[in-house]
Amino acid sequence: MAEWLYEDGIGEARAALVADGAIVEALIEPEGEALRPGDVAPARLVEQMPGRQGRVTLVDGRGDAWLAHIPPGVTLGATLMVAITRGVIPERGRAKLAKAVATDARPGPAPDLLARITATGIPVRHLRPHEADALEAAGWSELLDEADSGEILFPTGALRMALTPAMTLFDVDGAPPLDRLALDAARQVALAIRRHGIGGSIGVDFPNLTNKAARQAVAAAIDAHLPLPFERTQVNGFGFLQIVRPRMRMAIPELIRTDPVGAAARAAMRVLERTPPGGPAAHRLPPAVVARIESHPDWIARLSARMGAIPILEPDR
């Protein structure tokens, strides 16, 4: 039976949909995200572009968003209510603005991670630091390693996941027979896309399959293992297939690679709060991670409360 495992962590909330002892889908919600999909707030139109598009600035100062359609009668400098439909997405050198639409809804925050997984109707199990680590037993560390390295191994080959400004790319590597390799890889790509919450444009470079039936079987394997909604192309003669999925927020690989120090600091907090009584008094971590944790006094206060002692953090030089 599938269930959500949920942790109200220090610095982030995290959840994993687990079935048959393995993570099917993982979600991370860092604290302090300025704009989240589902936020409704007043904003001021500060830039107007052709096609009734423009840029708005939230009145409360949380940032800017791209407005897909400016309602009739709304002029530059006017205030209107908007709903955030996509959060900020990182890109090399800059970040894509959040997206918004005009709305008549009342202002309010987006549902948090716990509310979103509860709304699925699947049972939710709350995890506590003093309990056995069910999330780790399901493969949490392995999932984070995949997201960071991009290396995904399976019995007949490997996937290499790369983030680019245009799309997320999966390269398939392995030995013949290529038809079997491509079929196995298609299933693994579909599972990885869901596991890491990857949206937007996704490209998959399969082995060059000249047989039409083999290419159709690969596309069918994607359909069988990747839940809707998504659109895809056929596998072309060069072995390339493209998938497009809704993209409302950063995928886990983007979260980790955009701010690796922050991700390491939040992961360290998870380990520290599980340190049993009588464990080491001092904890050695990379200097940048120590600095990031110490920049959040509230994290240290919450960690002290959960550990029952004030943690000593030392740079591991």
BAROMAR-192517 format. One record per residue (C-alpha): residue number from 1; residue in three letters; x, y, z. Coordinates in pm, whole numbers. Example, Ala and Ser with C-alpha at 12.3 -4.5 7.8 and 13.67 -1.06 7.14 Angstrom:
BEGIN
<minu lomi="1" drenkol="ALA" x="1230" y="-450" z="780"/>
<minu lomi="2" drenkol="SER" x="1367" y="-106" z="714"/>
This chain:
BEGIN
<minu lomi="1" drenkol="MET" x="0" y="0" z="0"/>
<minu lomi="2" drenkol="ALA" x="131" y="343" z="-94"/>
<minu lomi="3" drenkol="GLU" x="171" y="617" z="167"/>
<minu lomi="4" drenkol="TRP" x="326" y="959" z="198"/>
<minu lomi="5" drenkol="LEU" x="611" y="996" z="443"/>
<minu lomi="6" drenkol="TYR" x="626" y="1355" z="570"/>
<minu lomi="7" drenkol="GLU" x="890" y="1538" z="771"/>
<minu lomi="8" drenkol="ASP" x="860" y="1888" z="910"/>
<minu lomi="9" drenkol="GLY" x="1234" y="1941" z="884"/>
<minu lomi="10" drenkol="ILE" x="1452" y="2232" z="992"/>
<minu lomi="11" drenkol="GLY" x="1499" y="2454" z="688"/>
<minu lomi="12" drenkol="GLU" x="1271" y="2249" z="467"/>
<minu lomi="13" drenkol="ALA" x="968" y="2023" z="469"/>
<minu lomi="14" drenkol="ARG" x="1009" y="1702" z="276"/>
<minu lomi="15" drenkol="ALA" x="778" y="1425" z="161"/>
<minu lomi="16" drenkol="ALA" x="806" y="1102" z="-30"/>
<minu lomi="17" drenkol="LEU" x="537" y="884" z="-180"/>
<minu lomi="18" drenkol="VAL" x="653" y="533" z="-101"/>
<minu lomi="19" drenkol="ALA" x="521" y="210" z="-252"/>
<minu lomi="20" drenkol="ASP" x="671" y="-137" z="-206"/>
<minu lomi="21" drenkol="GLY" x="948" y="17" z="4"/>
<minu lomi="22" drenkol="ALA" x="1075" y="256" z="-267"/>
<minu lomi="23" drenkol="ILE" x="1029" y="626" z="-336"/>
<minu lomi="24" drenkol="VAL" x="788" y="687" z="-622"/>
<minu lomi="25" drenkol="GLU" x="769" y="1065" z="-591"/>
<minu lomi="26" drenkol="ALA" x="966" y="1309" z="-375"/>
<minu lomi="27" drenkol="LEU" x="894" y="1670" z="-282"/>
<minu lomi="28" drenkol="ILE" x="1102" y="1929" z="-97"/>
<minu lomi="29" drenkol="GLU" x="971" y="2269" z="16"/>
<minu lomi="30" drenkol="PRO" x="1248" y="2498" z="147"/>
<minu lomi="31" drenkol="GLU" x="1154" y="2755" z="407"/>
<minu lomi="32" drenkol="GLY" x="1131" y="3115" z="295"/>
<minu lomi="33" drenkol="GLU" x="1026" y="3065" z="-67"/>
<minu lomi="34" drenkol="ALA" x="904" y="3408" z="-174"/>
<minu lomi="35" drenkol="LEU" x="652" y="3304" z="-438"/>
<minu lomi="36" drenkol="ARG" x="479" y="2969" z="-448"/>
<minu lomi="37" drenkol="PRO" x="226" y="2836" z="-699"/>
<minu lomi="38" drenkol="GLY" x="-117" y="2908" z="-554"/>
<minu lomi="39" drenkol="ASP" x="-24" y="3233" z="-376"/>
<minu lomi="40" drenkol="VAL" x="-285" y="3503" z="-436"/>
<minu lomi="41" drenkol="ALA" x="-181" y="3862" z="-369"/>
<minu lomi="42" drenkol="PRO" x="-223" y="4219" z="-497"/>
<minu lomi="43" drenkol="ALA" x="38" y="4334" z="-749"/>
<minu lomi="44" drenkol="ARG" x="121" y="4644" z="-947"/>
<minu lomi="45" drenkol="LEU" x="167" y="4641" z="-1324"/>
<minu lomi="46" drenkol="VAL" x="515" y="4786" z="-1382"/>
<minu lomi="47" drenkol="GLU" x="589" y="4683" z="-1741"/>
<minu lomi="48" drenkol="GLN" x="369" y="4622" z="-2041"/>
<minu lomi="49" drenkol="MET" x="474" y="4422" z="-2347"/>
<minu lomi="50" drenkol="PRO" x="311" y="4350" z="-2684"/>
<minu lomi="51" drenkol="GLY" x="36" y="4092" z="-2678"/>
<minu lomi="52" drenkol="ARG" x="-119" y="4217" z="-2352"/>
<minu lomi="53" drenkol="GLN" x="164" y="4063" z="-2148"/>
<minu lomi="54" drenkol="GLY" x="358" y="4233" z="-1874"/>
<minu lomi="55" drenkol="ARG" x="551" y="4228" z="-1550"/>
<minu lomi="56" drenkol="VAL" x="395" y="4286" z="-1209"/>
<minu lomi="57" drenkol="THR" x="553" y="4356" z="-872"/>
<minu lomi="58" drenkol="LEU" x="381" y="4216" z="-566"/>
<minu lomi="59" drenkol="VAL" x="268" y="4496" z="-338"/>
<minu lomi="60" drenkol="ASP" x="409" y="4318" z="-31"/>
<minu lomi="61" drenkol="GLY" x="760" y="4323" z="-181"/>
<minu lomi="62" drenkol="ARG" x="804" y="3950" z="-238"/>
<minu lomi="63" drenkol="GLY" x="919" y="3996" z="-595"/>
<minu lomi="64" drenkol="ASP" x="813" y="4017" z="-958"/>
<minu lomi="65" drenkol="ALA" x="609" y="3786" z="-1178"/>
<minu lomi="66" drenkol="TRP" x="530" y="3763" z="-1546"/>
<minu lomi="67" drenkol="LEU" x="161" y="3825" z="-1618"/>
<minu lomi="68" drenkol="ALA" x="44" y="3614" z="-1909"/>
<minu lomi="69" drenkol="HIS" x="-254" y="3833" z="-1998"/>
<minu lomi="70" drenkol="ILE" x="-324" y="4187" z="-1880"/>
<minu lomi="71" drenkol="PRO" x="-700" y="4225" z="-1825"/>
<minu lomi="72" drenkol="PRO" x="-882" y="4493" z="-2026"/>
<minu lomi="73" drenkol="GLY" x="-879" y="4831" z="-1855"/>
<minu lomi="74" drenkol="VAL" x="-567" y="4760" z="-1647"/>
<minu lomi="75" drenkol="THR" x="-303" y="5025" z="-1722"/>
<minu lomi="76" drenkol="LEU" x="58" y="5074" z="-1625"/>
<minu lomi="77" drenkol="GLY" x="86" y="5143" z="-1251"/>
<minu lomi="78" drenkol="ALA" x="-254" y="4992" z="-1170"/>
<minu lomi="79" drenkol="THR" x="-300" y="4736" z="-894"/>
<minu lomi="80" drenkol="LEU" x="-474" y="4404" z="-955"/>
<minu lomi="81" drenkol="MET" x="-509" y="4067" z="-782"/>
<minu lomi="82" drenkol="VAL" x="-290" y="3790" z="-924"/>
<minu lomi="83" drenkol="ALA" x="-245" y="3418" z="-861"/>
<minu lomi="84" drenkol="ILE" x="102" y="3266" z="-894"/>
<minu lomi="85" drenkol="THR" x="94" y="2973" z="-1137"/>
<minu lomi="86" drenkol="ARG" x="468" y="2895" z="-1143"/>
<minu lomi="87" drenkol="GLY" x="743" y="2974" z="-897"/>
<minu lomi="88" drenkol="VAL" x="1082" y="3123" z="-977"/>
<minu lomi="89" drenkol="ILE" x="1289" y="2888" z="-1193"/>
<minu lomi="90" drenkol="PRO" x="1670" y="2912" z="-1184"/>
<minu lomi="91" drenkol="GLU" x="1882" y="2957" z="-1493"/>
<minu lomi="92" drenkol="ARG" x="2254" y="3000" z="-1537"/>
<minu lomi="93" drenkol="GLY" x="2328" y="3369" z="-1484"/>
<minu lomi="94" drenkol="ARG" x="1970" y="3467" z="-1406"/>
<minu lomi="95" drenkol="ALA" x="1635" y="3329" z="-1296"/>
<minu lomi="96" drenkol="LYS" x="1310" y="3297" z="-1486"/>
<minu lomi="97" drenkol="LEU" x="1042" y="3511" z="-1329"/>
<minu lomi="98" drenkol="ALA" x="749" y="3351" z="-1157"/>
<minu lomi="99" drenkol="LYS" x="433" y="3337" z="-1369"/>
<minu lomi="100" drenkol="ALA" x="97" y="3481" z="-1267"/>
<minu lomi="101" drenkol="VAL" x="-257" y="3525" z="-1392"/>
<minu lomi="102" drenkol="ALA" x="-516" y="3786" z="-1299"/>
<minu lomi="103" drenkol="THR" x="-779" y="3652" z="-1059"/>
<minu lomi="104" drenkol="ASP" x="-1087" y="3750" z="-860"/>
<minu lomi="105" drenkol="ALA" x="-988" y="3516" z="-576"/>
<minu lomi="106" drenkol="ARG" x="-928" y="3643" z="-226"/>
<minu lomi="107" drenkol="PRO" x="-564" y="3699" z="-127"/>
<minu lomi="108" drenkol="GLY" x="-395" y="3423" z="68"/>
<minu lomi="109" drenkol="PRO" x="-97" y="3189" z="77"/>
<minu lomi="110" drenkol="ALA" x="-62" y="2878" z="-136"/>
<minu lomi="111" drenkol="PRO" x="-127" y="2539" z="26"/>
<minu lomi="112" drenkol="ASP" x="191" y="2416" z="190"/>
<minu lomi="113" drenkol="LEU" x="354" y="2081" z="121"/>
<minu lomi="114" drenkol="LEU" x="157" y="1899" z="391"/>
<minu lomi="115" drenkol="ALA" x="-173" y="2036" z="261"/>
<minu lomi="116" drenkol="ARG" x="-86" y="1935" z="-95"/>
<minu lomi="117" drenkol="ILE" x="-1" y="1575" z="-14"/>
<minu lomi="118" drenkol="THR" x="-300" y="1544" z="219"/>
<minu lomi="119" drenkol="ALA" x="-525" y="1656" z="-67"/>
<minu lomi="120" drenkol="THR" x="-417" y="1353" z="-273"/>
<minu lomi="121" drenkol="GLY" x="-622" y="1128" z="-46"/>
<minu lomi="122" drenkol="ILE" x="-325" y="893" z="6"/>
<minu lomi="123" drenkol="PRO" x="-246" y="824" z="375"/>
<minu lomi="124" drenkol="VAL" x="20" y="1052" z="527"/>
<minu lomi="125" drenkol="ARG" x="259" y="928" z="797"/>
<minu lomi="126" drenkol="HIS" x="436" y="1197" z="1000"/>
<minu lomi="127" drenkol="LEU" x="796" y="1108" z="1081"/>
<minu lomi="128" drenkol="ARG" x="973" y="1212" z="1402"/>
<minu lomi="129" drenkol="PRO" x="1349" y="1246" z="1458"/>
<minu lomi="130" drenkol="HIS" x="1355" y="996" z="1747"/>
<minu lomi="131" drenkol="GLU" x="1189" y="723" z="1539"/>
<minu lomi="132" drenkol="ALA" x="1347" y="478" z="1296"/>
<minu lomi="133" drenkol="ASP" x="1435" y="664" z="975"/>
<minu lomi="134" drenkol="ALA" x="1167" y="540" z="736"/>
<minu lomi="135" drenkol="LEU" x="1256" y="800" z="475"/>
<minu lomi="136" drenkol="GLU" x="1618" y="686" z="464"/>
<minu lomi="137" drenkol="ALA" x="1509" y="322" z="450"/>
<minu lomi="138" drenkol="ALA" x="1309" y="405" z="136"/>
<minu lomi="139" drenkol="GLY" x="1617" y="553" z="-34"/>
<minu lomi="140" drenkol="TRP" x="1621" y="925" z="50"/>
<minu lomi="141" drenkol="SER" x="2000" y="962" z="39"/>
<minu lomi="142" drenkol="GLU" x="2019" y="774" z="-288"/>
<minu lomi="143" drenkol="LEU" x="1756" y="1006" z="-435"/>
<minu lomi="144" drenkol="LEU" x="1957" y="1314" z="-333"/>
<minu lomi="145" drenkol="ASP" x="2273" y="1158" z="-478"/>
<minu lomi="146" drenkol="GLU" x="2092" y="1102" z="-809"/>
<minu lomi="147" drenkol="ALA" x="1972" y="1461" z="-813"/>
<minu lomi="148" drenkol="ASP" x="2319" y="1597" z="-740"/>
<minu lomi="149" drenkol="SER" x="2528" y="1374" z="-968"/>
<minu lomi="150" drenkol="GLY" x="2277" y="1308" z="-1246"/>
<minu lomi="151" drenkol="GLU" x="2386" y="943" z="-1249"/>
<minu lomi="152" drenkol="ILE" x="2102" y="690" z="-1247"/>
<minu lomi="153" drenkol="LEU" x="2204" y="327" z="-1271"/>
<minu lomi="154" drenkol="PHE" x="1983" y="32" z="-1367"/>
<minu lomi="155" drenkol="PRO" x="2068" y="-334" z="-1434"/>
<minu lomi="156" drenkol="THR" x="2122" y="-306" z="-1811"/>
<minu lomi="157" drenkol="GLY" x="2266" y="45" z="-1835"/>
<minu lomi="158" drenkol="ALA" x="2272" y="398" z="-1698"/>
<minu lomi="159" drenkol="LEU" x="2107" y="735" z="-1742"/>
<minu lomi="160" drenkol="ARG" x="2292" y="1064" z="-1724"/>
<minu lomi="161" drenkol="MET" x="2065" y="1353" z="-1635"/>
<minu lomi="162" drenkol="ALA" x="2178" y="1705" z="-1733"/>
<minu lomi="163" drenkol="LEU" x="2007" y="2038" z="-1664"/>
<minu lomi="164" drenkol="THR" x="2017" y="2298" z="-1939"/>
<minu lomi="165" drenkol="PRO" x="1834" y="2632" z="-1978"/>
<minu lomi="166" drenkol="ALA" x="1620" y="2481" z="-2255"/>
<minu lomi="167" drenkol="MET" x="1535" y="2140" z="-2110"/>
<minu lomi="168" drenkol="THR" x="1634" y="1852" z="-1886"/>
<minu lomi="169" drenkol="LEU" x="1825" y="1593" z="-2088"/>
<minu lomi="170" drenkol="PHE" x="1861" y="1220" z="-2028"/>
<minu lomi="171" drenkol="ASP" x="2137" y="1035" z="-2211"/>
<minu lomi="172" drenkol="VAL" x="2109" y="657" z="-2226"/>
<minu lomi="173" drenkol="ASP" x="2426" y="451" z="-2200"/>
<minu lomi="174" drenkol="GLY" x="2468" y="74" z="-2204"/>
<minu lomi="175" drenkol="ALA" x="2565" y="-233" z="-2402"/>
<minu lomi="176" drenkol="PRO" x="2371" y="-421" z="-2674"/>
<minu lomi="177" drenkol="PRO" x="2116" y="-553" z="-2738"/>
<minu lomi="178" drenkol="LEU" x="2001" y="-196" z="-2799"/>
<minu lomi="179" drenkol="ASP" x="1628" y="-275" z="-2822"/>
<minu lomi="180" drenkol="ARG" x="1632" y="-416" z="-2469"/>
<minu lomi="181" drenkol="LEU" x="1849" y="-131" z="-2342"/>
<minu lomi="182" drenkol="ALA" x="1614" y="132" z="-2487"/>
<minu lomi="183" drenkol="LEU" x="1305" y="-34" z="-2340"/>
<minu lomi="184" drenkol="ASP" x="1462" y="-61" z="-1996"/>
<minu lomi="185" drenkol="ALA" x="1584" y="298" z="-2019"/>
<minu lomi="186" drenkol="ALA" x="1238" y="427" z="-2116"/>
<minu lomi="187" drenkol="ARG" x="1093" y="283" z="-1798"/>
<minu lomi="188" drenkol="GLN" x="1377" y="427" z="-1589"/>
<minu lomi="189" drenkol="VAL" x="1341" y="772" z="-1748"/>
<minu lomi="190" drenkol="ALA" x="968" y="778" z="-1672"/>
<minu lomi="191" drenkol="LEU" x="1026" y="671" z="-1312"/>
<minu lomi="192" drenkol="ALA" x="1306" y="927" z="-1265"/>
<minu lomi="193" drenkol="ILE" x="1096" y="1212" z="-1405"/>
<minu lomi="194" drenkol="ARG" x="823" y="1141" z="-1153"/>
<minu lomi="195" drenkol="ARG" x="1062" y="1065" z="-867"/>
<minu lomi="196" drenkol="HIS" x="1241" y="1399" z="-902"/>
<minu lomi="197" drenkol="GLY" x="939" y="1610" z="-998"/>
<minu lomi="198" drenkol="ILE" x="1084" y="1715" z="-1334"/>
<minu lomi="199" drenkol="GLY" x="862" y="1935" z="-1549"/>
<minu lomi="200" drenkol="GLY" x="887" y="2153" z="-1855"/>
<minu lomi="201" drenkol="SER" x="1068" y="2031" z="-2165"/>
<minu lomi="202" drenkol="ILE" x="1254" y="1699" z="-2131"/>
<minu lomi="203" drenkol="GLY" x="1469" y="1533" z="-2396"/>
<minu lomi="204" drenkol="VAL" x="1576" y="1168" z="-2403"/>
<minu lomi="205" drenkol="ASP" x="1861" y="1045" z="-2624"/>
<minu lomi="206" drenkol="PHE" x="1802" y="674" z="-2675"/>
<minu lomi="207" drenkol="PRO" x="2028" y="440" z="-2875"/>
<minu lomi="208" drenkol="ASN" x="1980" y="475" z="-3250"/>
<minu lomi="209" drenkol="LEU" x="1695" y="233" z="-3323"/>
<minu lomi="210" drenkol="THR" x="1631" y="187" z="-3693"/>
<minu lomi="211" drenkol="ASN" x="1335" y="-47" z="-3646"/>
<minu lomi="212" drenkol="LYS" x="1003" y="140" z="-3631"/>
<minu lomi="213" drenkol="ALA" x="842" y="-121" z="-3409"/>
<minu lomi="214" drenkol="ALA" x="1124" y="-87" z="-3156"/>
<minu lomi="215" drenkol="ARG" x="1084" y="292" z="-3150"/>
<minu lomi="216" drenkol="GLN" x="710" y="257" z="-3097"/>
<minu lomi="217" drenkol="ALA" x="768" y="13" z="-2810"/>
<minu lomi="218" drenkol="VAL" x="1000" y="264" z="-2639"/>
<minu lomi="219" drenkol="ALA" x="737" y="540" z="-2667"/>
<minu lomi="220" drenkol="ALA" x="472" y="303" z="-2531"/>
<minu lomi="221" drenkol="ALA" x="695" y="225" z="-2232"/>
<minu lomi="222" drenkol="ILE" x="708" y="597" z="-2149"/>
<minu lomi="223" drenkol="ASP" x="328" y="611" z="-2168"/>
<minu lomi="224" drenkol="ALA" x="295" y="309" z="-1941"/>
<minu lomi="225" drenkol="HIS" x="513" y="443" z="-1659"/>
<minu lomi="226" drenkol="LEU" x="472" y="823" z="-1665"/>
<minu lomi="227" drenkol="PRO" x="142" y="951" z="-1524"/>
<minu lomi="228" drenkol="LEU" x="-52" y="1213" z="-1715"/>
<minu lomi="229" drenkol="PRO" x="-55" y="1502" z="-1787"/>
<minu lomi="230" drenkol="PHE" x="226" y="1512" z="-2041"/>
<minu lomi="231" drenkol="GLU" x="279" y="1529" z="-2415"/>
<minu lomi="232" drenkol="ARG" x="553" y="1359" z="-2612"/>
<minu lomi="233" drenkol="THR" x="688" y="1312" z="-2960"/>
<minu lomi="234" drenkol="GLN" x="763" y="982" z="-3124"/>
<minu lomi="235" drenkol="VAL" x="1118" y="848" z="-3110"/>
<minu lomi="236" drenkol="ASN" x="1282" y="981" z="-3426"/>
<minu lomi="237" drenkol="GLY" x="1532" y="803" z="-3644"/>
<minu lomi="238" drenkol="PHE" x="1820" y="937" z="-3435"/>
<minu lomi="239" drenkol="GLY" x="1673" y="797" z="-3112"/>
<minu lomi="240" drenkol="PHE" x="1554" y="1129" z="-2968"/>
<minu lomi="241" drenkol="LEU" x="1221" y="1172" z="-2789"/>
<minu lomi="242" drenkol="GLN" x="1084" y="1489" z="-2628"/>
<minu lomi="243" drenkol="ILE" x="840" y="1510" z="-2338"/>
<minu lomi="244" drenkol="VAL" x="663" y="1820" z="-2210"/>
<minu lomi="245" drenkol="ARG" x="511" y="1825" z="-1860"/>
<minu lomi="246" drenkol="PRO" x="356" y="2101" z="-1649"/>
<minu lomi="247" drenkol="ARG" x="623" y="2291" z="-1455"/>
<minu lomi="248" drenkol="MET" x="502" y="2473" z="-1145"/>
<minu lomi="249" drenkol="ARG" x="814" y="2470" z="-929"/>
<minu lomi="250" drenkol="MET" x="1178" y="2364" z="-924"/>
<minu lomi="251" drenkol="ALA" x="1253" y="1994" z="-955"/>
<minu lomi="252" drenkol="ILE" x="1469" y="1837" z="-687"/>
<minu lomi="253" drenkol="PRO" x="1784" y="1839" z="-908"/>
<minu lomi="254" drenkol="GLU" x="1732" y="2213" z="-965"/>
<minu lomi="255" drenkol="LEU" x="1687" y="2278" z="-593"/>
<minu lomi="256" drenkol="ILE" x="2009" y="2098" z="-508"/>
<minu lomi="257" drenkol="ARG" x="2227" y="2226" z="-791"/>
<minu lomi="258" drenkol="THR" x="2108" y="2587" z="-774"/>
<minu lomi="259" drenkol="ASP" x="2214" y="2621" z="-410"/>
<minu lomi="260" drenkol="PRO" x="2437" y="2325" z="-320"/>
<minu lomi="261" drenkol="VAL" x="2554" y="2482" z="8"/>
<minu lomi="262" drenkol="GLY" x="2196" y="2541" z="119"/>
<minu lomi="263" drenkol="ALA" x="2097" y="2189" z="22"/>
<minu lomi="264" drenkol="ALA" x="2395" y="2047" z="214"/>
<minu lomi="265" drenkol="ALA" x="2311" y="2260" z="517"/>
<minu lomi="266" drenkol="ARG" x="1950" y="2140" z="525"/>
<minu lomi="267" drenkol="ALA" x="2063" y="1779" z="480"/>
<minu lomi="268" drenkol="ALA" x="2310" y="1824" z="767"/>
<minu lomi="269" drenkol="MET" x="2029" y="1952" z="990"/>
<minu lomi="270" drenkol="ARG" x="1838" y="1634" z="918"/>
<minu lomi="271" drenkol="VAL" x="2134" y="1421" z="1025"/>
<minu lomi="272" drenkol="LEU" x="2206" y="1633" z="1334"/>
<minu lomi="273" drenkol="GLU" x="1854" y="1622" z="1470"/>
<minu lomi="274" drenkol="ARG" x="1872" y="1242" z="1456"/>
<minu lomi="275" drenkol="THR" x="2189" y="1228" z="1666"/>
<minu lomi="276" drenkol="PRO" x="2100" y="1012" z="1968"/>
<minu lomi="277" drenkol="PRO" x="2162" y="1132" z="2323"/>
<minu lomi="278" drenkol="GLY" x="2522" y="1075" z="2424"/>
<minu lomi="279" drenkol="GLY" x="2647" y="1125" z="2069"/>
<minu lomi="280" drenkol="PRO" x="2946" y="1342" z="1979"/>
<minu lomi="281" drenkol="ALA" x="2946" y="1688" z="2135"/>
<minu lomi="282" drenkol="ALA" x="3102" y="1854" z="1830"/>
<minu lomi="283" drenkol="HIS" x="2999" y="1801" z="1470"/>
<minu lomi="284" drenkol="ARG" x="3246" y="1873" z="1190"/>
<minu lomi="285" drenkol="LEU" x="3103" y="2006" z="863"/>
<minu lomi="286" drenkol="PRO" x="3242" y="2191" z="560"/>
<minu lomi="287" drenkol="PRO" x="3309" y="2558" z="643"/>
<minu lomi="288" drenkol="ALA" x="3049" y="2688" z="396"/>
<minu lomi="289" drenkol="VAL" x="2784" y="2459" z="547"/>
<minu lomi="290" drenkol="VAL" x="2867" y="2572" z="902"/>
<minu lomi="291" drenkol="ALA" x="2845" y="2935" z="790"/>
<minu lomi="292" drenkol="ARG" x="2508" y="2879" z="625"/>
<minu lomi="293" drenkol="ILE" x="2365" y="2708" z="934"/>
<minu lomi="294" drenkol="GLU" x="2501" y="2979" z="1164"/>
<minu lomi="295" drenkol="SER" x="2335" y="3241" z="945"/>
<minu lomi="296" drenkol="HIS" x="2001" y="3096" z="1060"/>
<minu lomi="297" drenkol="PRO" x="1987" y="3133" z="1441"/>
<minu lomi="298" drenkol="ASP" x="1630" y="3001" z="1435"/>
<minu lomi="299" drenkol="TRP" x="1759" y="2674" z="1284"/>
<minu lomi="300" drenkol="ILE" x="2006" y="2633" z="1568"/>
<minu lomi="301" drenkol="ALA" x="1739" y="2711" z="1828"/>
<minu lomi="302" drenkol="ARG" x="1504" y="2453" z="1682"/>
<minu lomi="303" drenkol="LEU" x="1785" y="2200" z="1652"/>
<minu lomi="304" drenkol="SER" x="1879" y="2255" z="2018"/>
<minu lomi="305" drenkol="ALA" x="1518" y="2197" z="2122"/>
<minu lomi="306" drenkol="ARG" x="1496" y="1873" z="1925"/>
<minu lomi="307" drenkol="MET" x="1836" y="1742" z="2038"/>
<minu lomi="308" drenkol="GLY" x="1798" y="1854" z="2400"/>
<minu lomi="309" drenkol="ALA" x="2143" y="2017" z="2381"/>
<minu lomi="310" drenkol="ILE" x="2314" y="2306" z="2206"/>
<minu lomi="311" drenkol="PRO" x="2501" y="2161" z="1906"/>
<minu lomi="312" drenkol="ILE" x="2866" y="2251" z="1854"/>
<minu lomi="313" drenkol="LEU" x="2947" y="2297" z="1487"/>
<minu lomi="314" drenkol="GLU" x="3311" y="2302" z="1377"/>
<minu lomi="315" drenkol="PRO" x="3447" y="2369" z="1027"/>
<minu lomi="316" drenkol="ASP" x="3605" y="2058" z="879"/>
<minu lomi="317" drenkol="ARG" x="3923" y="2214" z="735"/>
